[in-house]
């Protein structure tokens, strides 16, 4: 049975645009058909109502999804029968001209051809300044995304930490820093044109001498996990593609 038929047989409601997304508030679970980008968008919405979600990978990497499309029927059967576990994932909150949440990462990146100078503060203490393309603050869930591409470490999703990773820093000593998730991180623009991105989407500009404040979000994302959940075996499979 095709996955679309299986979903309709359950009496599930397809959410196809922002006008119908409020229907998620009364759902028992959300099944996401897509890749990691689709999962990130759905995760931010579902977190507000504490609704678990399960991803069926229609994309490429699919680090956040639970099953490939070939195993969709098996995954749906496990969901219906309750044979799954919930993996709680921490989120980041960003404050700067408003407030937003992110599952993977909050980044300050340059918005012009020139590099930017950024300063990082942790719990009010100035850590270092970087001439770079940007700075990533990632959760364990986001450690295999932009952070990994920038040379940051892979972190166990159950770890209660954050990682701060400079992007293309003009320094031989600039290295990722892992900190406790309850610490407060501030990233300040010293020189250049920069903006704040939440899970890859533009959140706000960050003019010179302005800061974005990053903390643990009060929300978490509940991912539905089926099977043994062997994290590092799955990681090897994804990275060998």
C-alpha positions as CSV (number, residue, x, y, z in Angstrom):
1,X,0.0,0.0,0.0
2,X,1.4,3.4,-0.9
3,X,2.3,5.7,2.0
4,X,-0.4,8.2,1.0
5,X,-3.0,5.5,1.1
6,X,-1.8,4.3,4.5
7,X,-2.0,7.8,5.9
8,X,-5.6,8.4,4.6
9,X,-6.6,5.0,5.9
10,X,-5.7,6.2,9.4
11,X,-8.0,9.1,9.0
12,X,-5.0,11.5,9.2
13,X,-5.2,15.1,8.1
14,X,-2.6,16.2,5.5
15,X,-1.1,19.6,6.5
16,X,0.0,21.2,3.3
17,X,0.3,24.9,4.1
18,X,0.4,27.5,6.9
19,X,-3.4,27.9,6.9
20,X,-4.0,24.4,8.1
21,X,-1.0,24.0,10.4
22,X,-3.1,24.9,13.5
23,X,-4.7,21.5,13.1
24,X,-1.5,20.0,14.5
25,X,-2.5,21.3,17.9
26,X,-5.0,18.4,18.3
27,X,-2.9,15.7,16.7
28,X,-1.5,12.7,18.6
29,X,1.5,12.6,16.3
30,X,2.7,14.2,13.1
31,X,4.2,12.2,10.2
32,X,6.6,14.3,8.1
33,X,7.2,13.3,4.4
34,X,10.4,15.0,3.2
35,X,14.0,15.5,4.2
36,X,15.7,17.3,7.0
37,X,14.6,20.8,5.8
38,X,10.9,19.7,6.0
39,X,11.6,18.1,9.4
40,X,13.1,21.3,10.8
41,X,10.1,23.3,9.8
42,X,7.7,20.8,11.2
43,X,9.7,20.4,14.4
44,X,9.5,24.1,15.3
45,X,5.7,24.0,14.9
46,X,5.2,20.7,16.8
47,X,7.5,21.7,19.7
48,X,5.1,24.5,20.6
49,X,2.3,22.0,21.2
50,X,4.6,19.2,22.4
51,X,3.5,16.8,19.7
52,X,5.8,14.0,18.7
53,X,6.8,13.7,15.0
54,X,8.2,11.0,12.8
55,X,10.0,11.6,9.5
56,X,9.8,9.5,6.3
57,X,12.8,10.5,4.3
58,X,12.0,11.8,0.8
59,X,15.2,13.8,0.7
60,X,19.0,13.0,0.6
61,X,20.7,12.8,4.0
62,X,17.7,12.6,6.3
63,X,19.6,12.7,9.6
64,X,16.5,13.7,11.5
65,X,14.1,11.3,9.7
66,X,13.3,7.9,11.1
67,X,12.8,5.7,8.0
68,X,13.5,5.8,4.3
69,X,10.5,5.7,2.0
70,X,11.1,2.0,1.3
71,X,10.3,1.3,5.0
72,X,7.4,3.7,5.3
73,X,4.7,1.1,5.7
74,X,6.7,-0.7,8.4
75,X,7.3,2.6,10.2
76,X,3.6,3.5,10.0
77,X,2.6,0.1,11.4
78,X,5.0,0.6,14.4
79,X,3.6,4.0,15.0
80,X,0.0,2.7,15.0
81,X,0.8,-0.2,17.3
82,X,2.7,2.1,19.7
83,X,6.0,0.2,19.2
84,X,8.3,3.2,19.4
85,X,10.2,5.4,21.8
86,X,10.4,9.2,22.1
87,X,13.7,10.9,21.8
88,X,13.6,14.4,23.4
89,X,15.9,16.9,21.7
90,X,16.8,20.2,23.1
91,X,16.3,23.4,21.2
92,X,18.0,26.8,21.1
93,X,16.3,30.1,21.7
94,X,17.6,33.3,20.1
95,X,16.7,36.9,21.2
96,X,17.5,39.8,18.9
97,X,14.7,42.0,17.6
98,X,12.3,39.3,18.7
99,X,12.6,35.7,19.7
100,X,12.8,32.4,17.8
101,X,13.6,28.8,18.4
102,X,15.8,26.3,16.4
103,X,16.3,22.6,16.6
104,X,19.7,22.4,14.8
105,X,21.5,25.7,15.1
106,X,21.6,29.4,15.4
107,X,24.3,31.0,13.2
108,X,25.6,34.5,12.7
109,X,26.9,34.7,9.1
110,X,28.3,37.4,6.9
111,X,25.9,38.8,4.3
112,X,28.4,40.4,2.0
113,X,31.5,39.3,0.2
114,X,33.8,40.4,3.0
115,X,34.6,38.5,6.2
116,X,33.1,39.7,9.5
117,X,34.7,40.2,12.9
118,X,32.6,38.5,15.6
119,X,33.1,38.3,19.4
120,X,31.7,35.4,21.5
121,X,30.6,35.8,25.1
122,X,29.7,33.0,27.4
123,X,27.8,33.8,30.6
124,X,29.0,37.4,30.2
125,X,32.6,36.5,29.8
126,X,34.3,37.5,26.5
127,X,35.8,34.2,25.1
128,X,37.4,35.3,21.8
129,X,37.0,37.4,18.7
130,X,37.1,35.9,15.2
131,X,37.7,37.2,11.7
132,X,35.6,34.7,9.9
133,X,32.6,33.9,7.6
134,X,30.4,33.2,10.6
135,X,29.9,31.4,13.9
136,X,27.6,28.4,14.5
137,X,26.0,27.6,17.9
138,X,24.6,24.0,17.4
139,X,22.6,21.5,19.5
140,X,23.6,17.8,19.5
141,X,20.9,17.3,16.9
142,X,22.5,20.0,14.7
143,X,26.0,18.7,15.2
144,X,25.7,16.6,12.0
145,X,24.5,19.6,9.9
146,X,26.3,22.9,9.2
147,X,28.5,22.3,12.3
148,X,29.9,19.1,10.8
149,X,30.6,20.8,7.4
150,X,32.5,23.6,9.3
151,X,34.8,21.0,11.0
152,X,32.8,20.8,14.3
153,X,32.4,17.5,16.3
154,X,29.7,15.0,16.1
155,X,27.8,14.9,19.4
156,X,25.6,12.2,20.9
157,X,22.0,13.4,20.6
158,X,21.4,12.6,24.3
159,X,24.2,14.9,25.5
160,X,23.1,18.1,27.3
161,X,25.6,20.4,25.6
162,X,26.0,23.0,22.8
163,X,28.9,23.5,20.4
164,X,30.2,26.8,19.2
165,X,32.1,26.5,15.9
166,X,33.8,29.3,13.9
167,X,33.2,29.1,10.1
168,X,36.3,29.7,7.9
169,X,38.2,31.6,10.7
170,X,41.4,33.4,9.7
171,X,43.3,31.8,12.6
172,X,45.3,28.7,13.4
173,X,43.9,28.5,16.9
174,X,40.2,28.9,16.3
175,X,38.6,25.6,17.3
176,X,35.1,24.5,18.3
177,X,34.1,24.9,21.9
178,X,31.7,22.5,23.7
179,X,29.7,24.0,26.6
180,X,26.9,23.0,29.0
181,X,23.5,23.6,27.4
182,X,22.4,25.9,30.3
183,X,25.0,28.5,29.6
184,X,24.1,31.8,27.9
185,X,25.9,32.6,24.6
186,X,26.1,36.0,23.0
187,X,27.5,36.7,19.6
188,X,28.4,40.4,18.8
189,X,29.2,41.9,15.5
190,X,32.4,44.0,15.7
191,X,33.0,44.7,12.0
192,X,31.2,43.9,8.8
193,X,27.7,43.0,7.7
194,X,26.1,40.0,9.4
195,X,22.7,38.4,10.0
196,X,21.3,35.8,12.4
197,X,20.0,32.5,10.9
198,X,17.8,30.0,12.7
199,X,17.9,26.5,11.2
200,X,19.1,28.1,7.9
201,X,16.3,30.7,7.7
202,X,17.1,34.4,8.1
203,X,15.9,35.7,11.5
204,X,17.3,39.2,11.7
205,X,20.1,41.5,10.8
206,X,23.0,42.0,13.3
207,X,24.5,45.5,12.8
208,X,27.9,46.4,14.3
209,X,27.9,46.5,18.1
210,X,24.7,44.5,18.3
211,X,24.4,41.1,19.9
212,X,22.2,38.0,19.6
213,X,21.5,36.2,22.9
214,X,21.3,32.4,22.7
215,X,19.9,30.2,25.5
216,X,18.3,26.8,26.0
217,X,14.8,27.0,24.7
218,X,11.9,26.1,27.0
219,X,10.6,23.9,24.2
220,X,11.9,20.5,23.2
221,X,11.3,18.4,20.1
222,X,9.9,14.9,20.5
223,X,11.2,12.6,17.7
224,X,9.5,9.2,17.3
225,X,12.2,6.5,17.2
226,X,11.5,3.0,15.9
227,X,13.8,-0.1,16.2
228,X,17.1,-0.3,18.1
229,X,18.1,3.3,17.4
230,X,21.8,2.6,16.8
231,X,22.9,6.2,16.3
232,X,26.5,5.6,15.1
233,X,25.5,2.8,12.7
234,X,23.0,5.1,11.1
235,X,25.5,7.9,11.0
236,X,28.0,5.7,9.1
237,X,25.2,4.7,6.6
238,X,24.4,8.4,6.0
239,X,27.9,9.6,5.6
240,X,28.9,6.8,3.1
241,X,26.2,7.9,0.7
